[in-house]
Amino acid sequence: MGFTDVLFGRKKLKGPAQERMFALSTARVTLDAELGLKSAGTGGVVFKPLSAGEFVRAENDLQQVLDAVAGEYGSRLERKSDDFGYEWIVVHDADVEDQVTTVHAVAQGLEEGGFGEQLLAAAFKFEPKFGDGQVVYWIYGFKRGAFWPFVPKGDKDRDNAEELELKAKLENELPIEQDLSRWFGLFNAPL
């Protein structure tokens, strides 16, 4: 940070702490054995859409990133938009470790392509192993480098008690976002 930045009140934001995302790979044992949750086989990266001027250049760069990642990791990738106008790169892979690795590679590719500021979050979908219970999303905020649980209950409601219980059970294994006001929900996520 330079003198003019101090003078004008600007500060450089630190980049996303993507490497902390890999903690989910080891927490999967607790998710499975203690909480009865298994991967639904999908994860994804959500990012802000690009402006019209950026779109043409970015579209080609983004497709190159996706082709390279899909070729290297073997996961199936799909682009989608959600109801709020955000863009998603959805990763289909049955193995949680492969999902995390592929999602990380997509995010890293986007960042290297100059789209790091567009990255919002990664999400990983889990479902009950025995068919009884709620779907749980573990969301990873790129800017803060932390996870939080999201348990939707209907179209616009969430199960806060279950989310807090999940936080308590996994905060020793995952970097958990401590500021609950930052725990945004991903209702109708295309995962």
Steps between C-alpha positions, in 0.01 A plus 500: 500500500648830391484853633218604263297200610533611863426860404183412308384225734547211257637171604586196299278202570675173556427225252279204573640236734406211277731241655284488814228339288687168515399457865168366371682196360604389847175607670309261273576217744314683779222601262453137403565306820367736768244712317366248248558730202634389164599704199220559253765486225492871419688809600551828326642847474269801492619832363365838403409528133730703281408830344420503127841644413688235695277219384636433150864484609416315817277242334789359296741511795244337731430218256873431467531480880204263525626276220844477661360423846252242372774329301742487791267392782240289321200665663206605287455878495185689414422872480171627641336822612290526813176686570697803624710539185823354639711262294591150617756244398351176631733206560354150477717241670404231752823537698516796744878532466471521122218756533708719731807471278302583186313790661834635626653464153205682338525784754876522456459504122245780525730696728799453271281608208435831674157416640597459866292800604194331349530190722239484774485151646532129449224265611496128567174310531451219752196282557397257772655154460187325613241707315358667809607857570582825331733596218803692628723733303848586618578841355853635474539878477805581290560847645502381861642152446239336722207257484149519637210254485178578319194284563204613289153437635261571215548764234588797719564372851797334666556278800714723723509254788639224276755742351626596846519135601705421188729794577560369852573147379744599223671818617804299612538354150394782269587868498151627595384855437444639849292801391152348462379806307723384213332160476299571188277230360506363148130438448426313176870447430535309172691212664 
